[in-house]
Amino acid sequence: MSEKQTLSFQAEVAQLLHLVTHSLYSNKEIFLRELISNASDACDKLRFEALNDNALYEDAPNLEVRVAFDKEARTLTITDNGIGLSQQEAIDNLGTIAKSGTREFMGKLSGDQKQDAQLIGQFGVGFYSGFIVADRITVESRRAGLKAEDGVRWTSSGAGDFEVETITRPQRGTSVTLHLREDAADYLSTWKLKSIIGKYSDHISLPILMRKEEWKEGEDNKGGEMVLTDEWETVNQASALWSRPKKDITPEQYQEFYKQISHDHEAPLAWAHNRVEGATEYVQLLYIPSHAPFDLWNREKAAGVKLYVKRVFIMDEAEALLPSYLRFVKGVIDSADLPLNVSRELLQESRDVRAIREGSTKRVLGMLEDLAKQEKDTAAAEEDKAKYGKFYAEFGAVLKEGLGEDFANRDRLAKLLRFASTTSDTATVSLEDYKARMKDGQAAIYYITADTLAAAKNSPQLEIFRKKGIEVLLMTDRVDEWALNYLQEFDGTPMQSVAKGAVDLGTLQDEAEKKAAEEAAETFKPVLEKLKEALKDKAQDVRVTTRLVDSPACLVVTDSGMSMQLARMLKQAGQQAPEVKPVLEVNAEHPLVKKLESSDHFDDLANILFDQALLAEGGLPADPAAYVRRVNSLLV
Ligand SMILES: Nc1ncnc2c1ncn2[C@@H]1O[C@H](COP(=O)(O)OP(=O)(O)OP(=O)(O)O)[C@@H](O)[C@H]1O
């Protein structure tokens, strides 16, 4: 390519550009953070590629970023000597949105959301943020390893298209020149740029250089001014934040670093920074975000932890470093032991990685336990007390996946769980709280699963528990059913679904009640037999129960059976679910049930009883039309 070519942006880029320039206007200065971050990434990439090919360093082994401006021309230039771009890479990377997640996300945003700077910020608007302050951007670059004549110039005014042409560029790396808009001229100031770099880019591990300024007296006693010299000075700390001693890092710096790596505008709820020594040595800096990203439920989604080896960036999204149920954690792990050329496949098998994973998991659980402790600490500030609740509302359901995924930490995880219950509509009841409130003689932790809180609360199965004042946990997360399979007991007390098996309230039921129930069952026997016969295709069994107070009937499954709720969920998800034949339990004291014996419509009533029990727990009759017909035949 020698001719100038004009190419169009991918449609999504044009869209993103529009969003960026219209939504991020209130926080313009972030463009510098984004461009410096790209420059630093480009240097990381060079260092990484050079591990296998030292010649890529050419004659410039010291990686750095330079920020310079020209007041007259009203330009600001960010230069790095990193990996650079080939012509094709410039076309591909600066004309499209490479990250498929971002592209997909953009498509999903509604009109209103598109104005939401926070949402957009999650994606790191990256290079295109330059257009917040510039009406034209020129990128000149040469990829490491290519000849000087194979440089590229890319220019665009951020409208529909961009131009590319071949240039000769002796020095490796990339210069991004922003032709600033008139109203962005205040960025042409050493002081201003230094303060932005200090705020956002201090921790970048490369030196960021700017030309030194000097005071120059004015001639003929006219006022003097600061003028630029030819000498360059480093204006950031230039050491990776996590490699500094904890005591030298302020909370603001930790928070700023978090925002940088997570693209999150909100401060994190907590963080932990540790140097782990021993058989495996590493530094961990892990954060718990205060809100969930839009794609939290995608288990394939990128993990949030970056891997470094001895301060050299190795990879983003190293999923081997934390179990999947902690995929919301963001941060950095810097290992002293792993080889620099470690691959994703190798990570899976490495003993060091296993140690890091175990250590980091423990650390995250520790952070969560601390937050949970604060919740109950009367001396804690209101804001701190609220943190665990905030965490749980965002990530509680993901944490539950850990019950099935991380057996070694199951007990610690179980203590971190919170549920709604018959005493609390919000998920604030811990299993420990529940146990502390158990009635004398109560032998199990009772729970019910349902699609919604209302369905759970109004379930007929709860009637006897309500009457006896026994608390029942109400579970409405989709993951509950699955997770509960892995939590058979808590601290020695079995977990018991109130929709499974016969209720045995043990010593909570007095002798008179038990006796009355047995007698009722005896006199009711002939009706039971008829019911079993009438419902033999639907119900595995029919029996008299004491768990109902106001309702005529309910459905339960046997102790070992799959719950109806789980079977429904599997079906909805298009998976094969075994046919669950429930047990119909009837309340022999209920007028409708009493009426059965003498009714001419026994068969209809029996079926209605069954279908209504199904409806009451959020299911649907297998043949809804038949149900309607039966009810109507009784109504007329
Ligand atoms: N200074 C640079 N040197 C080399 N390549 C660059 C440079 N700046 C940008 N690029 C290339 O352009 C691509 C797009 O950059 P952009 O900032 O839009 O997204 P990103 O850096 O991939 O994402 P994010 O900003 O969210 O980390 C980068 O992935 C990189 O390949």
The ligand as a MOL file (V3000), in Angstrom:
LIG
                    3D

  0  0  0     0  0            999 V3000
M  V30 BEGIN CTAB
M  V30 COUNTS 31 33 0 0 0
M  V30 BEGIN ATOM
M  V30 1 N -0.3560 2.7180 21.3880 0
M  V30 2 C -0.7370 1.6040 20.7500 0
M  V30 3 N 0.1670 0.7370 20.2610 0
M  V30 4 C -0.1970 -0.3940 19.6220 0
M  V30 5 N -1.4690 -0.7590 19.4390 0
M  V30 6 C -2.4280 0.0680 19.8900 0
M  V30 7 C -2.1270 1.2800 20.5650 0
M  V30 8 N -3.2960 1.8810 20.8860 0
M  V30 9 C -4.2760 1.0670 20.4480 0
M  V30 10 N -3.7580 -0.0280 19.8490 0
M  V30 11 C -4.4860 -1.1520 19.2480 0
M  V30 12 O -5.8100 -0.7680 19.0300 0
M  V30 13 C -6.7120 -1.6430 19.6900 0
M  V30 14 C -7.9330 -0.9080 20.1150 0
M  V30 15 O -7.6440 -0.0510 21.1810 0
M  V30 16 P -8.7440 0.3510 22.2140 0
M  V30 17 O -8.1490 1.2520 23.2160 0
M  V30 18 O -9.9250 0.8650 21.4720 0
M  V30 19 O -9.2020 -1.0150 22.8580 0
M  V30 20 P -8.4030 -1.9790 23.8560 0
M  V30 21 O -7.1590 -1.3270 24.3290 0
M  V30 22 O -8.3000 -3.2990 23.1870 0
M  V30 23 O -9.4650 -2.1020 24.9990 0
M  V30 24 P -9.4390 -1.4340 26.4370 0
M  V30 25 O -9.1490 0.0110 26.2380 0
M  V30 26 O -10.7960 -1.7040 26.9630 0
M  V30 27 O -8.3680 -2.1370 27.1820 0
M  V30 28 C -5.9020 -2.2420 20.8230 0
M  V30 29 O -6.3840 -3.4910 21.2090 0
M  V30 30 C -4.5070 -2.3390 20.1620 0
M  V30 31 O -4.4330 -3.5040 19.4020 0
M  V30 END ATOM
M  V30 BEGIN BOND
M  V30 1 1 1 2
M  V30 2 1 2 3
M  V30 3 2 2 7
M  V30 4 2 3 4
M  V30 5 1 4 5
M  V30 6 2 5 6
M  V30 7 1 6 7
M  V30 8 1 6 10
M  V30 9 1 7 8
M  V30 10 2 8 9
M  V30 11 1 9 10
M  V30 12 1 10 11
M  V30 13 1 11 12
M  V30 14 1 11 30
M  V30 15 1 12 13
M  V30 16 1 13 14
M  V30 17 1 13 28
M  V30 18 1 14 15
M  V30 19 1 15 16
M  V30 20 2 16 17
M  V30 21 1 16 18
M  V30 22 1 16 19
M  V30 23 1 19 20
M  V30 24 2 20 21
M  V30 25 1 20 22
M  V30 26 1 20 23
M  V30 27 1 23 24
M  V30 28 2 24 25
M  V30 29 1 24 26
M  V30 30 1 24 27
M  V30 31 1 28 29
M  V30 32 1 28 30
M  V30 33 1 30 31
M  V30 END BOND
M  V30 END CTAB
M  END
